Amino acid sequence: MSSFTPNHALLNPKFEGYKLEVIPQEDTVTRFGLEYRPTQVANSGRSPLSFKEVQSRITHNHLAMANNSSRCLYIDSEHRVILVDLTNDSHTPSFTVVHALPTPISAPAAVQIHREYPSAVFLDAQTAFIADGQGALYILGLPAEGVATTLGCFELSDHTQTPHLAPTPFRIHSLAKSSDNVAIALLSSRFYGDPEAAPTQTVTSHASEFDVWAARFSLPFPSQNGDLAPIDILWRRRGQDVPISMDYDNSRKCYLLAGSSVYRELNQPAPPSYEPSPDEMAPIPRLDEKLDVETPARPPSYSWTQTSDSVTVAFPLPATTPTSSIKVTFSQKTLTVHVQSTSHVEGVSLPHYSAQQLWDGIQTSTSFWTWDREGEHSFGLLTLHLDKQHEDARWMHVFASAGTPGGEEEVTETLDPSELNLIRESLEKYTAALQSGEDMSGLGLGRGVPALAQGEMDEEVDSSVGRVAFLTWVGEDGGIPVWSSGAGDSACNVLSIDLPGSGPGGSMVVKNGIDGALFTLDEAQTTGSSPTWTHSATFSALAFVLASKQDTRFTYHVSSKAVLAFENGSRDRGGNVYIYRGGHPGQIWEKQSVLKVGDGSAGSLLGVGMSKTAQGHTIVCLCENELVVMHNIF
């Protein structure tokens, strides 16, 4: 079972924000007008696209990158394959038409099948797989100069669904060698349901489904007579969305499918559509009736802060609690706090910790506690003053098990020590709200919101950042690995995936509160090892800053160096790329840069990737009218 458990030592609750690092635009960005222009206009059939199809087309990357190479390619509006090479020293790319795909033929009026965008992936710098979006796949050999050689022509036919129609349109997502003589391509296509109804039914259902195919190709490619050969399908899965990413894990001999749904075997029934329970039904309010009163959020059990040599923890207790009911015991590594109840207060649970492991060691001889119940407050403060055993050691939490499965609740450090005692007022307002039915929770101590987000967090907007992804593992033969549940081994909110061309992949930036945690898939020691994900770096407040971007089309990362958020742009307004640098734990400021991708005449951004040249790594941006090259960023 794979999971995404953050390493608290890599989180930075004291993070303040990003400072602008100016990158000279004129020294970094170069634009080249396109003779062969791509397009995002596609003939989509004679029925409307489903929402999932529209979403997948918006995020479709029209630029294919070769890993560790200076080559990339795209398909232009005339269905020509354009090879782009960035090998020369002047950063000036060369554009070569290496192949022309067949011109699409308009489908009969009764056919409701949608064409896909053309797509491409590289097997290596000299070999590319091209899907024409109509159901055909072409394997091209790419020489140093001149026209490409056609190494193979194939088609995807779903004879169980459309025996009398054209091949099934598909998109190619990834390509990898499973051995020296076998290459595996991962494809996706729309599933149109009952084959008898396919020619006449309208595609207006919201419950659209999509198929994932694993296609096998022998190496070296066998010679063909020029006809389209059927694609050799290893296995096929079905889900309710186009995958966000698909990869082959050679160390486990398994395929990883990440998408907003689980990808089930075809003999399994589709998951039932969601039906709200009576309790979830929203009643229609009558005149002057208020139905939107929410139960206030319960404040944390305690608040805490630290200095270089001490940790201070404050527990709010009912003011009627006598000192004799409080028992506190310090040991070098653990803490015991027991408070006997003398009166019941609704919504209040008294602290009860028995030899609970602390984050780090303390000095028991100089640590002490105080109980303050003076004044008119209904709650007093039990305050623990813990002297650190290791001076200057930074505690991420009070308790070692905080935030772990089955452990203590995760309470983030209060940023301003002067506000430590506000936990008392917070609990008073919470209990008053429970009694009155009004939302008066107010202060929200202990949430650990960085100064960057103070007073500006919109929980509804921030929660919508990223895409929820379920991870489905498929064995090499299409079955379920022995260590997998087969029903989506874990779920996460993906903020970013690897920038195409930047390397072998295998990492994701996952939403963790308002942060982005970079998780890397560990290489298996044995083929049967279950997958493990390691939290290797944190992009502080990444989810918060991404929530403010309204026109983002692509979000990619380059290892732990940076996350890049690319705006879509338009015909009259060029988009930007926002670069958020990775940092180290404990840094309260990180660097952010902004570069203009389009200049107003470039058109919308259609694809991005990274190219490796003699001068280093270069970011390549494909727009409707221009190719934009950015160098010296990393």
C-alpha positions in Angstrom: 0.0 0.0 0.0 1.6 3.3 -1.1 1.0 6.4 1.0 2.2 10.0 1.2 3.3 10.6 4.8 5.1 13.9 5.2 8.4 14.1 7.0 7.8 16.8 9.6 11.5 17.7 9.7 11.1 19.0 6.1 8.1 21.2 6.8 8.5 24.9 7.6 5.6 26.3 9.7 7.5 29.6 10.2 7.7 30.3 6.5 6.9 33.9 5.8 6.7 34.1 2.0 8.5 34.5 -1.4 10.8 37.3 -2.3 11.1 38.3 -6.0 14.4 37.4 -7.6 14.6 39.3 -10.9 15.7 37.3 -13.9 16.6 39.7 -16.8 14.0 39.0 -19.5 16.1 40.2 -22.4 19.0 37.8 -21.4 16.9 34.8 -20.7 13.9 34.7 -23.1 14.2 34.3 -26.9 11.2 34.1 -29.3 11.1 32.5 -32.7 8.2 32.9 -35.1 6.7 29.7 -36.4 6.4 28.9 -40.1 4.6 25.6 -39.1 2.0 26.6 -36.6 0.2 24.2 -34.2 -3.4 24.5 -33.3 -5.7 23.6 -30.4 -8.7 23.5 -32.7 -9.9 20.0 -33.3 -12.8 18.4 -35.1 -14.5 16.8 -32.2 -17.3 14.9 -33.9 -21.0 15.8 -34.1 -21.8 15.7 -30.4 -20.6 17.9 -27.5 -17.5 16.8 -25.5 -18.0 15.7 -21.9 -16.6 17.8 -19.1 -13.8 15.3 -18.6 -12.8 15.4 -22.2 -12.7 19.2 -22.2 -10.6 19.2 -19.1 -8.1 16.7 -20.5 -7.8 18.7 -23.7 -7.1 22.0 -21.8 -4.2 20.3 -20.0 -2.9 18.4 -23.1 0.7 19.1 -23.7 1.2 19.5 -27.5 5.0 19.4 -27.3 6.9 16.1 -27.0 10.4 16.1 -25.5 13.2 13.6 -25.8 14.8 13.0 -22.4 18.5 14.2 -22.1 18.4 15.5 -25.6 18.1 18.8 -27.5 15.2 17.4 -29.6 11.5 17.9 -29.4 8.6 17.8 -31.8 5.0 18.8 -32.4 2.2 18.3 -35.0 1.1 21.5 -36.8 -2.3 22.5 -38.1 -1.7 20.8 -41.4 -0.9 17.4 -39.7 2.8 17.7 -40.4 5.3 16.3 -37.8 7.8 19.1 -37.0 11.1 18.2 -35.5 12.8 21.0 -33.5 16.5 20.8 -32.7 18.3 23.1 -30.3 21.9 21.8 -30.8 23.6 24.9 -32.2 25.4 27.4 -29.9 23.2 30.4 -30.8 20.1 28.9 -29.1 18.4 29.2 -32.5 16.3 26.1 -33.1 15.9 24.4 -36.5 12.5 23.3 -37.7 12.2 20.3 -40.1 9.1 18.7 -41.5 10.0 15.0 -41.1 6.6 13.4 -41.8 3.1 14.3 -43.0 0.1 12.5 -41.4 -2.9 11.6 -43.5 -5.5 14.3 -43.7 -8.6 13.6 -41.5 -11.7 12.6 -43.3 -15.0 14.0 -42.0 -17.0 11.3 -40.2 -20.6 10.4 -41.2 -23.3 12.5 -39.5 -24.5 9.5 -37.5 -21.0 8.8 -36.0 -20.6 10.3 -32.6 -17.0 9.4 -31.9 -14.6 12.3 -31.1 -11.2 12.7 -32.6 -8.3 13.2 -30.2 -5.5 15.8 -30.5 -2.4 14.3 -32.3 0.2 13.3 -29.7 3.7 12.0 -29.6 6.4 10.5 -27.3 10.1 9.7 -27.9 11.5 6.2 -27.3 14.9 7.8 -27.7 16.3 10.8 -29.5 16.2 8.9 -32.8 12.8 7.3 -32.5 9.3 8.8 -32.0 5.8 7.3 -31.7 3.1 9.5 -33.3 -0.6 9.1 -32.7 -2.7 11.0 -35.4 -5.7 11.3 -33.1 -7.8 9.2 -35.5 -6.8 5.8 -34.3 -3.5 5.3 -36.2 0.1 5.1 -34.7 3.3 5.8 -36.7 6.8 4.9 -35.6 9.3 7.3 -37.1 13.1 7.0 -37.3 14.5 10.5 -37.0 17.9 11.0 -38.7 20.3 13.8 -38.0 19.0 15.6 -41.1 16.2 15.1 -43.6 12.9 13.3 -43.7 12.0 10.6 -41.2 11.9 6.9 -42.0 8.6 5.1 -41.2 9.4 2.1 -39.1 5.9 0.9 -38.5 2.2 1.8 -39.0 -0.5 0.5 -36.6 -4.1 1.1 -35.7 -6.1 0.6 -32.5 -9.3 -1.3 -33.2 -11.9 -2.1 -30.5 -13.8 -4.9 -32.2 -15.9 -5.4 -29.1 -17.2 -1.9 -29.4 -17.1 -0.6 -33.0 -16.6 -3.6 -35.4 -17.9 -1.6 -38.4 -16.4 1.8 -37.7 -13.0 3.4 -38.1 -10.2 2.7 -35.6 -10.6 4.0 -32.1 -9.1 7.5 -31.7 -6.5 7.5 -28.9 -3.8 9.6 -27.2 -0.3 8.2 -26.4 0.9 9.2 -22.9 4.2 7.4 -22.2 6.6 4.9 -23.7 9.2 2.7 -22.0 11.4 -0.3 -22.6 10.3 -3.2 -20.4 13.3 -5.2 -21.8 15.9 -4.9 -24.5 13.5 -6.3 -27.1 10.1 -4.9 -26.0 8.7 -1.4 -25.8 5.4 -0.6 -24.0 3.3 2.4 -24.9 0.4 3.5 -22.6 -2.6 4.9 -24.5 -6.0 6.4 -23.5 -9.3 6.6 -25.4 -12.9 7.5 -24.8 -15.3 4.5 -24.2 -18.6 5.0 -25.9 -20.6 2.2 -24.3 -23.0 -0.3 -26.0 -21.7 -1.1 -29.5 -25.2 -1.6 -30.8 -26.1 2.0 -29.7 -22.8 3.6 -30.7 -23.8 4.7 -34.2 -27.0 6.4 -33.1 -26.7 7.4 -29.5 -25.8 11.0 -28.6 -22.8 11.5 -26.3 -24.4 13.7 -23.7 -24.1 11.6 -20.6 -22.2 13.1 -17.8 -20.9 9.6 -16.8 -18.3 9.3 -19.5 -15.7 6.6 -19.2 -12.2 6.2 -20.6 -10.0 3.2 -21.4 -6.3 2.8 -20.7 -4.4 0.4 -23.0 -0.9 -1.1 -22.7 0.5 -1.7 -26.3 3.5 -3.9 -26.9 6.0 -3.4 -29.7 8.9 -5.7 -30.6 12.4 -4.3 -30.9 13.9 -4.0 -33.4 10.7 -3.1 -35.3 9.7 -5.8 -37.8 9.3 -4.8 -41.5 5.8 -4.1 -42.7 4.2 -4.0 -46.1 2.8 -0.4 -45.6 -0.7 -1.4 -44.3 -1.9 -0.5 -40.8 -1.2 -3.5 -38.5 -3.3 -4.0 -35.4 -1.7 -2.9 -32.2 -0.7 -5.7 -29.9 -2.6 -5.0 -26.7 -1.3 -6.4 -23.4 -4.1 -5.3 -21.2 -6.9 -2.8 -20.9 -8.4 -0.9 -18.0 -11.4 1.5 -17.6 -12.0 4.6 -15.5 -14.0 7.7 -15.3 -11.3 10.2 -16.3 -8.3 10.6 -18.6 -5.2 9.8 -16.5 -3.1 12.7 -15.2 0.1 10.6 -15.7 1.0 7.0 -16.7 4.4 5.5 -16.2 6.2 2.1 -16.2 8.1 1.2 -13.0 10.9 -1.1 -14.3 12.1 -2.0 -10.8 8.7 -3.5 -9.9 7.7 -4.5 -13.4 4.4 -2.6 -12.9 2.5 0.3 -14.4 1.4 3.3 -12.4 -1.8 5.0 -13.4 -2.6 8.3 -11.7 -6.0 9.9 -12.3 -9.1 11.2 -10.6 -10.6 7.7 -10.7 -9.5 4.2 -10.1 -8.9 2.2 -13.3 -10.6 -1.2 -13.0 -10.5 -4.4 -14.9 -13.1 -4.6 -17.7 -14.9 -7.5 -16.0 -15.5 -5.4 -12.9 -18.7 -3.3 -12.7 -18.5 0.5 -12.8 -18.7 2.2 -9.4 -22.3 3.3 -8.6 -23.1 6.9 -9.2 -23.2 9.0 -6.0 -26.6 9.5 -4.5 -26.9 11.9 -1.5 -28.3 10.6 1.7 -31.4 12.3 3.3 -29.0 14.0 5.8 -27.0 15.5 3.0 -30.1 17.0 1.3 -30.2 20.8 1.6 -33.6 22.0 2.7 -35.2 25.0 0.9 -35.3 27.9 3.5 -38.5 29.6 4.3 -38.8 33.4 4.5 -36.5 34.8 7.1 -35.2 31.3 8.0 -31.5 30.9 8.4 -30.2 27.4 7.6 -26.6 28.0 7.0 -25.4 28.1 10.7 -22.3 26.0 10.9 -20.8 24.3 13.9 -17.7 26.2 14.7 -14.3 24.5 14.3 -13.0 23.1 17.6 -9.7 24.8 18.6 -6.7 22.6 19.2 -6.1 21.0 22.6 -3.1 23.2 23.2 -0.9 25.9 21.7 2.8 26.0 21.8 5.9 28.1 20.8 9.6 27.8 21.2 12.9 29.7 21.5 16.4 28.4 20.9 16.5 26.8 24.3 12.9 26.2 25.5 9.5 25.0 24.5 6.3 26.5 26.1 3.0 24.6 25.9 -0.3 26.0 27.1 -3.4 23.9 27.9 -6.7 25.6 28.5 -8.6 24.1 31.5 -11.9 25.1 33.2 -11.1 27.8 35.8 -12.8 25.7 38.5 -10.1 23.0 38.2 -8.2 22.7 41.5 -4.4 22.4 41.5 -4.7 19.0 43.3 -6.5 17.6 40.2 -3.4 18.3 38.0 -0.6 15.9 37.7 2.4 16.6 35.5 5.5 14.4 35.3 8.6 15.2 33.2 11.2 12.7 32.0 14.1 13.2 29.6 12.1 11.9 26.6 8.4 11.8 27.7 5.7 13.9 29.2 2.8 12.8 31.4 -0.2 15.2 31.9 -3.3 14.0 33.8 -6.2 16.3 34.8 -9.1 15.0 36.8 -12.5 16.3 35.8 -14.4 18.2 38.5 -17.1 19.6 36.3 -18.3 18.9 32.7 -18.0 21.7 30.1 -19.6 20.9 26.7 -17.1 20.6 23.9 -14.0 20.4 26.2 -11.8 17.4 26.7 -9.2 17.5 29.4 -5.6 16.6 28.5 -4.5 13.0 29.2 -1.0 12.1 28.1 0.7 9.1 29.6 4.5 8.9 29.1 4.0 10.5 25.6 7.2 10.7 23.6 8.4 14.2 23.0 9.9 15.5 19.8 13.3 15.8 21.4 14.8 15.5 24.9 14.3 18.0 27.7 16.1 18.9 30.9 13.9 17.7 33.7 15.7 19.6 36.5 14.9 23.0 35.1 11.5 22.3 33.4 8.4 23.2 35.4 4.6 24.0 35.1 2.3 26.7 36.3 -1.5 26.9 36.7 -3.1 30.4 36.2 -6.8 30.7 36.8 -7.0 34.3 37.9 -9.3 37.0 36.4 -12.8 36.7 35.0 -12.0 34.0 32.4 -14.0 30.8 32.4 -10.8 29.0 31.5 -7.4 29.1 33.0 -4.0 28.2 31.5 -1.9 25.2 32.5 1.5 26.2 31.1 4.5 23.9 30.7 8.0 25.4 30.5 10.3 22.8 28.9 14.0 23.4 28.7 15.6 21.8 25.6 18.2 19.2 26.1 19.8 20.2 22.8 20.0 24.0 22.5 19.2 25.4 19.0 17.5 22.1 18.0 14.3 23.1 16.3 11.1 21.1 17.3 8.6 20.5 14.5 5.9 19.5 17.0 5.6 18.9 20.8 5.0 15.2 20.5 7.0 12.8 18.2 3.8 11.1 17.0 2.0 14.3 16.0 0.3 14.0 12.6 1.1 10.3 12.2 -1.6 7.7 11.7 -2.9 6.8 15.1 -0.7 9.4 16.8 -1.4 12.7 18.5 -3.2 15.5 16.7 -1.0 17.8 14.7 -0.8 21.2 16.3 1.4 23.7 14.5 3.5 26.1 16.4 2.0 29.5 17.2 4.1 32.0 15.3 3.8 34.9 17.8 4.8 33.9 21.4 2.8 36.8 22.7 -0.4 35.2 21.4 0.2 31.9 23.3 -2.5 32.6 25.9 -5.1 33.3 23.3 -5.9 29.6 23.2 -7.9 30.4 26.3 -10.1 33.0 24.6 -10.4 30.7 21.6 -11.8 27.9 23.7 -14.2 30.3 25.6 -15.6 31.5 22.2 -15.9 27.9 21.0 -17.9 26.7 24.0 -20.0 29.8 23.9 -20.8 29.1 20.3 -21.8 25.6 21.1 -24.3 26.8 23.7 -25.7 29.7 21.6 -25.6 27.9 18.2 -23.7 30.9 16.6 -20.3 30.7 14.9 -18.0 32.7 17.2 -14.9 30.6 16.9 -12.9 33.6 15.8 -9.3 33.2 16.6 -8.2 29.9 15.1 -5.0 29.6 17.1 -2.5 26.8 16.3 -3.2 26.6 12.5 0.3 27.7 11.8 -0.6 29.9 8.8 2.5 31.6 7.5 2.6 35.4 7.4 2.2 35.1 3.7 -1.4 33.8 4.2 -2.4 35.8 7.3 -5.8 37.3 6.7 -5.8 36.2 3.1 -6.7 32.5 3.2 -9.8 31.5 1.3 -10.3 27.9 2.4 -12.8 27.2 -0.4 -10.4 28.4 -3.1 -7.3 26.8 -1.5 -9.0 23.4 -1.2 -9.7 23.4 -4.9 -6.1 23.8 -5.9 -4.5 20.8 -7.6 -6.2 17.6 -8.8 -7.3 14.6 -6.7 -5.5 11.5 -7.9 -6.0 7.9 -7.1 -3.0 5.6 -7.8 -3.8 2.4 -9.6 -1.0 -0.2 -10.0 -1.2 -2.8 -12.8 1.0 -5.8 -13.1 3.1 -6.4 -16.2 0.5 -9.0 -17.3 -2.4 -6.7 -16.6 -3.3 -8.3 -13.3 -3.2 -6.8 -9.8 0.1 -6.9 -8.0 0.1 -9.1 -4.8 0.8 -6.1 -2.6 -2.0 -4.0 -4.2 -5.6 -3.7 -3.1 -6.6 -3.1 -6.8 -9.0 -0.4 -5.8 -6.7 2.6 -5.8 -3.8 2.2 -3.4 -3.8 5.7 -2.2 -5.3 9.1 -2.9 -3.6 12.5 -2.9 -4.0 16.0 -4.3 -1.4 16.5 -7.0 -0.1 20.1 -7.5 2.6 19.3 -9.9 4.2 16.5 -12.0 7.6 16.2 -13.6 8.4 18.6 -16.4 8.6 16.6 -19.6 12.2 16.1 -20.7 13.6 16.8 -17.3 14.4 13.2 -16.4 13.0 9.8 -15.8 10.1 11.0 -13.7 8.7 9.1 -10.7 7.9 12.1 -8.5 4.9 14.3 -7.6 4.3 17.5 -5.6 1.4 16.7 -3.3 -0.7 19.2 -1.4 0.0 19.2 2.3 -2.1 21.9 4.0 -1.0 25.0 2.1 2.4 23.5 1.2 3.6 21.4 -1.6 5.4 18.2 -0.6 7.7 16.6 -3.2 7.4 12.8 -3.0 9.7 10.5 -5.0 8.9 6.9 -5.7 11.6 4.7 -4.2 13.3 2.1 -6.4 12.2 -1.5 -5.5 14.9 -3.8 -4.0 13.0 -6.8 -5.4 10.4 -7.1 -8.1 7.7 -7.9 -5.6 8.4 -5.0 -3.3 5.4 -2.7 -2.5 5.8 0.9 -3.6 7.0 3.5 -1.1 7.0 7.3 -1.5 9.7 9.4 0.2 9.1 13.0 1.1 12.3 14.6 -0.2 11.6 18.4 -0.3 8.9 21.0 0.5 7.8 24.0 -1.5 6.4 26.1 1.3 3.0 27.7 0.8 2.9 26.4 -2.8 -0.9 25.6 -2.7 -1.6 29.0 -1.3 0.3 30.9 -4.1 -1.1 28.6 -6.8 -4.6 29.4 -5.6 -4.1 33.0 -6.7 -3.4 32.0 -10.3 -6.6 32.1 -12.3 -5.2 31.3 -15.8 -2.7 28.4 -15.1 -2.6 25.8 -17.8 0.4 23.7 -16.8 2.2 23.2 -13.4 5.4 21.2 -13.5 8.5 20.8 -11.3 12.1 20.1 -11.9 13.2 17.8 -9.1 13.5 19.9 -5.9 14.9 22.9 -7.7 11.6 24.7 -8.7 7.9 24.5 -9.5 6.9 26.3 -12.7 3.3 27.5 -13.1 2.6 28.4 -16.7 -0.3 30.7 -17.6 -2.3 30.0 -20.8 -2.1 33.5 -22.3 -4.2 34.5 -25.2 -4.0 36.1 -28.6 -3.8 39.6 -27.3 -2.2 39.0 -23.9 0.8 36.9 -23.3 1.0 34.7 -20.2 3.7 34.4 -17.6 5.6 31.6 -16.0 5.9 31.8 -12.2 9.0 30.1 -10.8 9.0 29.0 -7.1 12.4 27.9 -5.9 12.9 25.0 -3.6 14.6 25.7 -0.3 15.8 24.1 3.0 13.9 23.5 6.3 14.0 26.5 8.5 14.3 29.2 5.8 11.5 31.8 6.3 11.9 33.2 2.8 12.3 31.6 -0.6 12.8 33.0 -4.1 10.2 33.6 -6.7 10.8 34.7 -10.3 8.4 35.8 -13.1 9.1 35.6 -16.8 6.9 36.7 -19.7 6.2 33.7 -22.0 4.1 35.3 -24.7 4.4 38.9 -25.9 0.8 39.4 -27.0 1.4 38.0 -30.5 2.5 34.6 -29.5 -1.0 33.3 -28.9 -2.0 30.7 -26.3 0.5 28.4 -24.7 0.1 24.8 -26.0 3.0 22.9 -24.6 6.2 23.1 -22.5 9.2 20.9 -21.8 12.9 20.9 -20.9 15.7 20.4 -23.5 19.3 19.6 -22.7 21.9 21.5 -24.7 25.6 22.1 -24.5 24.9 25.3 -22.5 22.7 23.5 -19.9 19.0 22.9 -19.5 16.6 25.0 -21.5 12.8 25.5 -21.0 10.9 25.3 -24.3 7.4 26.8 -24.7 5.3 26.1 -27.7 2.7 28.8 -28.4 0.3 29.1 -31.3 2.6 31.5 -33.3 5.9 31.3 -31.6 8.5 29.0 -30.0 9.8 30.6 -26.8 13.2 29.4 -25.4 14.3 30.2 -21.8 17.8 29.5 -20.8 20.0 30.0 -17.7 17.0 29.6 -15.3 18.6 26.7 -13.2 
